[in-house]
Amino acid sequence: MAISTRNDSLLTRSAAAVWHPCTQMKQHETLPLVPIARGDGVWLYDFDGRRYLDAISSWWVNLFGHANPDINAALIAQLGKLEHVILAGFTHEPVVELSEQLSALTGGKLGHCFYGSDGASAVEIALKMSFHYWRNGGKPQKCGFVSLANSYHGETLGALSVTDVALFKDIYAPLLRHSAQVPSPDWRLANHGETPREYAERCAEELERHLEQHHAETAALIVEPLVQGATGMAMYDAEYLRRARALCDRFDVHLIADEIMIGCGRSGTFFAHEQAGIAPDFLCLSKGITGGYLPLSVVMATDKVYAAFYDDSVARGFLHSHSYTGNALACRAALATLEIFRRDKVIEGNQEKAAYLNRAARELARHPRVKNFRHTGMIWAFEIDADDSTLARRFYQAALEHELLLRPIGNTVYFMPPYVISESEMDMLVTRTLEIINAL
């Protein structure tokens, strides 16, 4: 791609001054950064007006398009009232309204909201809450955690301790607490002839065997419901969640649902755990909760958990905070996001969009180089059958040339577009992805 003077200047300054996330910076000597000037709907534009369809919702956060007029208006109105106030000893309207609305979405099962800034913070909060709950209850030995093989829960030290991605975890192993992993119900790992549900049941039996032996020292099981994101959009049957909930009840272990990526409608229901007909003890939300506008996360907990901290003793309280907890602007963006869900009947509309994209993608799913084409809600994924360690990078570069922002995970290509994507834009996404596969 030819780059204008203005683009080139920004690229040079960014490479010199900004340490970009999840990036080997030396690669940008040959793979230039993409300078973005503005966004509009599903599109991102550089300073020359080149556009890129944001098919990954800018790292899975953007639900209703860039520069959404409704969220913009809500933030502008909030700016004239209150931008932020300390949430220790004070409160404000947006955080109360948001907490009430989120609780109502769980049918009141999770009635207490504790706020953080990002997904990893939410996981840290849930892990600490679970540990502290058992300590307050006279069971300090229950301090271990269980997660699924190939799970991802964030990159701060506590969250990384329950993550199972070697690339992120191995170098920091000396800093991490040990956790246990049980088999992932990812249906791609099933035996030949075994259905996704049968494989989920078999994995639940492995979880049962682990808890039979270790429940006395286990505080919680943490799972990404229905889809394990960062290790290649691994999808699994909801039966695993039903079995896991029953096992956690049986063995007196908390269930933490990490819905940071899959929550807020991405699974096809507002919360992914709804599809299993269960409720977790802790629910972690972030990413899409503000429509992709501002950093915010929340951990929702049950009355039982909350009551274990309600005491005259300060030390029995949950003494966790950060400066921007419950930020008023972020909460107002989240409220605007929830209003769009209600007003526009987004869940129902997404079902129609998903059906359309599935039809449009039939040729893609049948392509001889495509394996394991799969779909959950507003997520699609497949593997490119190629023994090529550079595939992800080459695919990403080719996608940019085709006006697409796609960021494969290894050989896994996935679509996770904003919910405002149109039928013509879905057609373009599929058609140009096919062109890339054929060209590579």
matplotlib code that plots the C-alpha trace (Angstrom):
import matplotlib.pyplot as plt

x = [0.0, 1.3, 1.4, 0.8, 3.1, 0.6, 0.2, 4.0, 4.6, 2.2, 3.7, 7.2, 6.1, 4.0, 6.8, 9.2, 7.0, 4.3, 5.0, 2.1, 0.3, 0.8, 3.4, 7.0, 7.8, 10.7, 8.2, 7.0, 10.2, 8.6, 5.0, 3.9, 1.3, -2.0, -2.8, -6.5, -8.0, -11.6, -14.3, -17.9, -20.1, -18.2, -15.5, -12.2, -10.5, -6.9, -5.7, -5.9, -9.5, -8.6, -11.2, -11.1, -14.1, -13.6, -14.4, -13.0, -14.8, -11.4, -10.3, -13.9, -15.2, -17.2, -20.8, -22.7, -20.2, -17.6, -18.8, -22.2, -24.5, -26.5, -23.5, -21.9, -24.9, -25.1, -21.4, -21.8, -24.7, -22.8, -19.8, -21.8, -22.8, -20.1, -17.0, -15.8, -16.0, -14.3, -16.6, -15.3, -17.8, -19.6, -21.9, -23.6, -26.6, -25.0, -23.3, -26.5, -28.6, -26.1, -25.9, -29.7, -30.1, -27.4, -28.9, -32.3, -30.8, -29.8, -33.3, -31.8, -29.7, -26.5, -27.4, -24.1, -21.8, -18.1, -16.4, -13.0, -11.3, -10.8, -11.2, -8.1, -9.1, -12.5, -10.9, -8.5, -11.5, -13.4, -10.5, -9.8, -13.5, -13.7, -10.6, -11.7, -15.2, -13.8, -11.4, -14.3, -16.2, -13.5, -12.1, -8.8, -7.5, -9.8, -7.4, -6.8, -8.4, -9.3, -9.6, -10.0, -7.1, -6.3, -8.2, -7.5, -8.4, -6.0, -2.4, -2.1, -0.5, -3.7, -5.5, -2.4, -2.2, -5.5, -4.7, -3.4, -1.6, 2.1, 3.1, 1.7, 2.4, 5.7, 8.1, 6.2, 5.9, 8.1, 5.7, 2.5, 0.4, -0.1, -3.6, -5.0, -6.4, -9.0, -9.8, -11.4, -14.8, -13.8, -15.6, -12.7, -10.9, -13.7, -13.0, -14.2, -18.0, -18.3, -20.9, -20.1, -22.5, -21.0, -17.5, -18.7, -20.1, -16.8, -14.9, -17.3, -16.5, -12.8, -13.8, -15.8, -12.8, -10.6, -13.0, -13.5, -9.9, -9.2, -12.5, -11.3, -8.5, -10.4, -12.0, -13.4, -13.7, -13.3, -14.6, -15.2, -18.8, -19.5, -16.4, -12.8, -11.6, -7.9, -6.9, -8.8, -12.5, -12.9, -16.7, -18.4, -21.8, -23.8, -24.2, -20.7, -21.8, -24.8, -22.6, -20.0, -22.7, -24.0, -20.5, -19.6, -22.7, -22.0, -18.4, -18.9, -16.8, -17.6, -18.3, -16.8, -18.2, -15.7, -18.0, -15.6, -15.6, -18.7, -21.1, -23.3, -25.0, -22.0, -23.2, -26.7, -28.2, -27.2, -25.3, -23.8, -24.5, -28.3, -28.1, -27.3, -30.1, -27.7, -26.3, -22.7, -21.5, -19.5, -20.0, -17.2, -18.1, -16.0, -15.2, -18.6, -20.3, -19.6, -20.0, -16.3, -16.0, -14.4, -12.6, -15.0, -15.4, -17.8, -17.9, -21.4, -21.9, -24.7, -26.4, -24.6, -21.2, -22.0, -23.2, -19.9, -18.2, -20.9, -19.5, -18.3, -14.7, -13.0, -10.6, -13.6, -14.6, -13.5, -10.6, -9.9, -10.1, -8.6, -8.8, -11.4, -13.8, -17.3, -16.3, -19.4, -18.6, -17.9, -21.1, -23.1, -21.7, -22.7, -26.2, -26.5, -25.3, -28.0, -30.6, -29.7, -30.2, -33.7, -34.8, -33.5, -34.3, -30.7, -30.7, -33.5, -31.9, -28.6, -30.2, -31.4, -27.9, -26.3, -28.6, -27.8, -24.1, -24.3, -26.1, -23.6, -20.7, -21.8, -19.1, -16.5, -17.5, -17.1, -13.7, -11.2, -8.7, -11.2, -11.6, -14.0, -16.2, -18.2, -20.5, -21.9, -24.1, -22.2, -18.9, -17.6, -14.3, -12.5, -9.0, -6.9, -5.5, -1.9, 1.5, 2.7, 4.0, 3.6, 0.0, -1.5, 0.8, 0.3, -3.5, -3.6, -1.6, -3.7, -6.9, -5.8, -5.3, -8.9, -10.3, -10.7, -9.4, -8.9, -6.4, -6.0, -5.0, -2.5, -4.3, -7.7, -9.5, -12.5, -15.3, -16.6, -18.1, -20.0, -23.7, -24.6, -23.0, -25.3, -26.1, -24.0, -21.1, -21.4, -21.4, -18.2, -16.6, -17.2, -16.4, -13.1, -12.1, -12.6, -10.4, -7.7, -7.8, -7.6, -4.7, -2.7]
y = [0.0, 3.5, 5.7, 9.5, 11.9, 12.4, 8.7, 8.1, 10.8, 9.2, 5.8, 7.0, 8.8, 5.9, 3.3, 5.5, 6.5, 3.8, 0.3, -1.5, -4.5, -8.1, -7.1, -7.8, -4.3, -5.3, -6.7, -3.2, -2.6, -4.6, -4.7, -1.0, 0.0, 1.1, 4.8, 5.4, 8.9, 8.1, 5.5, 5.2, 2.2, -1.0, 1.0, 2.5, 5.1, 6.2, 9.7, 9.0, 7.8, 4.1, 2.1, -1.2, -3.3, -3.9, -7.6, -8.2, -5.3, -3.8, -6.6, -7.7, -4.6, -2.6, -3.6, -0.9, 0.7, 3.4, 6.9, 5.6, 8.7, 7.4, 6.6, 9.9, 11.8, 10.0, 10.8, 14.4, 14.8, 13.1, 15.3, 18.4, 16.7, 14.6, 12.9, 11.0, 10.8, 8.5, 5.5, 4.9, 6.7, 8.3, 7.1, 8.5, 7.9, 6.2, 3.5, 2.8, 2.6, 0.4, -2.0, -2.2, -2.9, -5.6, -7.3, -7.3, -8.9, -11.9, -12.0, -10.8, -13.9, -11.7, -8.6, -7.0, -5.3, -4.5, -2.4, -2.5, -1.2, -4.2, -7.9, -9.0, -6.7, -8.4, -11.8, -10.7, -9.4, -12.6, -14.8, -12.6, -12.6, -16.3, -16.8, -14.2, -15.7, -19.1, -17.4, -15.5, -18.7, -20.5, -22.5, -20.8, -24.0, -23.5, -21.3, -23.1, -22.6, -24.8, -23.7, -25.4, -26.4, -23.8, -21.1, -17.4, -15.1, -12.2, -11.3, -9.8, -12.2, -13.7, -13.9, -15.3, -18.0, -19.5, -18.9, -21.9, -20.3, -21.1, -18.1, -15.7, -17.8, -19.6, -16.7, -15.4, -18.9, -18.0, -15.2, -17.2, -19.2, -22.8, -23.7, -26.9, -27.4, -29.9, -31.0, -28.4, -29.4, -27.9, -30.1, -30.1, -32.4, -35.0, -38.5, -39.5, -40.1, -38.4, -35.6, -32.2, -33.0, -36.5, -35.0, -32.3, -35.0, -36.8, -33.7, -33.1, -36.5, -35.5, -32.4, -34.6, -36.8, -33.8, -32.2, -35.5, -35.5, -31.7, -30.0, -29.4, -27.1, -25.6, -22.2, -21.9, -23.2, -20.4, -21.0, -19.0, -20.1, -21.7, -20.1, -20.0, -17.0, -16.4, -20.0, -20.1, -19.6, -23.1, -23.8, -26.3, -27.7, -26.0, -29.3, -28.8, -25.7, -27.6, -30.4, -28.0, -26.0, -29.3, -30.4, -27.1, -27.3, -30.9, -30.2, -26.7, -24.9, -21.5, -21.2, -18.1, -17.3, -15.2, -13.6, -10.7, -11.7, -13.7, -11.6, -8.7, -10.6, -12.1, -15.7, -15.2, -14.5, -11.5, -13.8, -17.0, -19.0, -18.4, -21.1, -23.7, -22.5, -21.9, -19.0, -18.7, -17.5, -14.7, -13.2, -11.2, -8.6, -6.1, -5.4, -4.8, -3.5, 0.1, -0.5, -0.3, 3.3, 3.3, 0.9, -0.7, -4.1, -5.5, -8.6, -9.6, -11.7, -13.5, -12.4, -15.3, -14.1, -10.5, -11.5, -13.3, -9.8, -7.8, -7.4, -5.0, -6.0, -4.0, -6.9, -9.1, -6.5, -6.8, -4.3, -3.9, -0.8, 1.3, 5.0, 4.9, 2.3, 2.9, 5.9, 7.9, 8.4, 4.7, 3.7, 6.2, 4.6, 1.2, 2.5, 3.8, 0.4, -1.4, 1.1, 0.2, -3.5, -2.8, -0.2, -2.0, -5.6, -6.4, -10.1, -10.8, -8.8, -10.6, -13.9, -12.8, -11.4, -14.6, -16.7, -14.4, -14.7, -18.4, -18.6, -16.2, -18.3, -21.7, -21.6, -20.5, -23.4, -25.9, -24.6, -27.4, -25.4, -24.6, -26.9, -26.9, -24.0, -23.1, -20.5, -19.4, -16.3, -13.4, -15.3, -17.4, -19.3, -21.8, -23.1, -22.8, -26.1, -25.1, -26.0, -22.4, -20.6, -17.2, -17.7, -15.4, -12.5, -13.0, -13.3, -10.2, -8.2, -9.6, -8.7, -5.1, -5.0, -6.2, -3.5, -6.0, -6.0, -9.6, -10.8, -14.6, -16.6, -19.0, -20.8, -19.8, -17.1, -15.6, -13.0, -11.1, -8.0, -5.1, -5.9, -3.0, -4.8, -4.8, -7.6, -6.0, -5.7, -9.4, -10.3, -8.3, -9.9, -13.4, -12.8, -11.1, -13.7, -16.3, -14.2, -14.1, -17.8, -18.5, -16.1, -17.4]
z = [0.0, -0.9, 2.2, 2.3, 4.0, 6.8, 7.3, 7.1, 9.7, 12.2, 11.5, 12.3, 15.5, 16.7, 16.1, 18.0, 21.0, 21.4, 22.7, 21.1, 22.9, 22.1, 19.5, 18.6, 17.8, 15.5, 13.0, 12.2, 10.4, 7.6, 8.5, 8.9, 11.5, 10.1, 11.0, 11.6, 11.3, 12.0, 12.2, 10.9, 11.5, 10.7, 8.8, 9.8, 7.6, 7.3, 6.5, 2.8, 3.0, 2.6, 4.5, 6.4, 7.4, 11.1, 11.0, 14.5, 16.3, 17.2, 19.5, 20.2, 21.9, 19.3, 19.2, 17.5, 15.1, 15.4, 16.2, 17.2, 17.4, 20.4, 22.5, 21.4, 22.6, 25.9, 26.6, 25.6, 28.0, 30.8, 30.3, 31.3, 34.6, 36.0, 34.5, 37.6, 41.4, 43.9, 44.4, 48.0, 50.2, 47.2, 44.5, 41.4, 39.2, 36.2, 38.3, 40.3, 37.1, 35.4, 38.4, 38.6, 34.9, 34.8, 37.8, 36.2, 33.1, 35.3, 36.8, 40.1, 40.5, 40.4, 42.4, 43.3, 40.9, 41.6, 38.9, 37.4, 34.2, 31.9, 31.5, 33.3, 36.2, 36.4, 36.5, 39.3, 41.2, 40.8, 41.9, 44.9, 45.9, 45.7, 47.8, 50.4, 50.5, 51.7, 54.1, 55.7, 55.9, 57.8, 54.9, 54.0, 52.5, 49.6, 47.7, 44.4, 41.0, 38.0, 34.4, 31.0, 28.9, 26.3, 28.3, 28.2, 31.0, 30.8, 31.3, 34.7, 37.2, 38.7, 35.4, 33.7, 36.5, 35.2, 31.6, 29.5, 26.6, 26.6, 24.5, 27.1, 30.2, 30.0, 30.4, 33.5, 35.1, 38.1, 39.1, 38.9, 41.3, 40.2, 38.9, 37.6, 34.0, 33.0, 29.4, 27.1, 25.7, 22.3, 19.9, 17.4, 19.9, 19.9, 18.7, 15.2, 15.4, 18.8, 18.9, 20.5, 23.3, 23.9, 24.0, 26.4, 28.7, 28.6, 29.5, 32.4, 33.7, 33.8, 35.7, 38.1, 38.7, 39.4, 41.9, 43.7, 44.5, 45.0, 46.0, 49.6, 48.3, 45.3, 45.5, 42.0, 38.5, 35.9, 32.3, 29.1, 28.4, 25.0, 23.2, 24.2, 22.4, 22.3, 21.5, 18.3, 18.9, 20.4, 20.6, 22.7, 23.7, 26.5, 28.3, 29.7, 31.5, 33.0, 34.2, 35.6, 37.5, 39.1, 39.9, 41.5, 43.6, 44.6, 45.6, 47.1, 44.5, 43.0, 39.2, 37.6, 34.2, 32.2, 29.7, 28.9, 25.2, 24.8, 26.9, 25.7, 23.0, 21.2, 21.9, 20.5, 23.9, 26.1, 28.5, 27.1, 30.3, 29.6, 26.9, 29.5, 31.8, 34.7, 36.8, 37.9, 41.3, 39.6, 36.2, 34.6, 31.8, 29.9, 26.2, 24.7, 27.8, 26.8, 23.1, 22.6, 23.8, 27.3, 29.6, 32.0, 33.6, 36.2, 38.4, 39.3, 42.4, 44.3, 47.5, 49.2, 48.2, 49.1, 52.6, 53.4, 53.3, 55.1, 58.6, 61.3, 60.6, 57.9, 57.2, 56.2, 53.6, 50.0, 50.0, 46.3, 44.3, 41.5, 40.9, 38.1, 39.7, 38.4, 36.2, 35.4, 31.7, 31.2, 33.1, 30.9, 27.7, 29.1, 29.8, 26.2, 25.0, 27.0, 25.7, 22.1, 22.9, 24.2, 21.7, 18.6, 19.7, 18.9, 20.0, 17.6, 14.8, 15.4, 14.8, 11.4, 10.6, 11.7, 9.5, 6.5, 7.0, 7.3, 4.0, 2.4, 3.7, 2.2, -0.5, 2.1, 4.4, 1.5, 0.3, 0.2, 2.3, 5.0, 8.0, 11.0, 9.8, 12.9, 14.3, 17.7, 17.8, 16.1, 15.9, 12.9, 12.7, 10.6, 10.1, 6.9, 6.0, 5.5, 7.0, 7.1, 10.2, 8.4, 7.4, 10.0, 9.1, 5.3, 5.7, 7.8, 5.2, 2.3, 4.2, 4.5, 0.7, 0.4, 2.8, 5.7, 9.2, 10.0, 12.6, 12.5, 15.5, 14.1, 11.3, 12.6, 10.8, 12.6, 12.0, 14.9, 13.3, 15.0, 15.2, 12.8, 9.8, 6.8, 4.4, 1.6, 4.1, 5.1, 1.4, 1.0, 4.0, 2.8, -0.9, -0.2, 2.4, -0.3, -2.6, 0.0, 0.6, -3.1, -3.6, -0.7]

ax = plt.figure().add_subplot(projection="3d")
ax.plot(x, y, z, "-o")
ax.set_aspect("equal")
plt.show()
